[in-house]
Amino acid sequence: MVAAGDRLHVFRNLGGTWADVSERALRDGAERSGWHRPVALAVGDLDGDGDDDLVVRMELGKVRVLRNDGGSRHAALRVALAARVGNRSALGAKVEMAAGSLRQARSLVGDTGRRAG
């Protein structure tokens, strides 16, 4: 998913190339029902089913949620991080998973909103 200056674009990875599947992926009419230029896009699992959902903020302030209800072919892993001392938000935490030679790592990064001054 790409929030380009004029509209949302959805691309599917076909291995050696990418296919534009915007029309089919947004078939609910989202692109034609008054959505104005996307300015922000966030990705996360909003409904806890293991796949990525999207939140899009449009130029005129509307916020739209695009839930991925296409079905999950793979199991999801939920990790609850617990601090030993302080840092209850687990900022800076790293989780690594391995299965044979396959490895994946995720880090939790955040901003408290405080500025140095």
HELIX and SHEET records of a PDB file:
HELIX    1   1 SER A   22  ALA A   25  1                                   4    
HELIX    2   2 ALA A   30  ARG A   32  5                                   3    
SHEET    1   A 2 VAL A   2  ALA A   3  0                                        
SHEET    2   A 2 LEU A   8  HIS A   9 -1                                        
SHEET    1   B 2 PHE A  11  ASN A  13  0                                        
SHEET    2   B 2 TRP A  18  ASP A  20 -1                                        
SHEET    1   C 3 PRO A  38  GLY A  44  0                                        
SHEET    2   C 3 ASP A  53  MET A  58 -1                                        
SHEET    3   C 3 VAL A  63  LEU A  66 -1                                        
SHEET    1   D 2 LYS A  94  ALA A  99  0                                        
SHEET    2   D 2 LEU A 102  SER A 107 -1                                        
END                                                                             
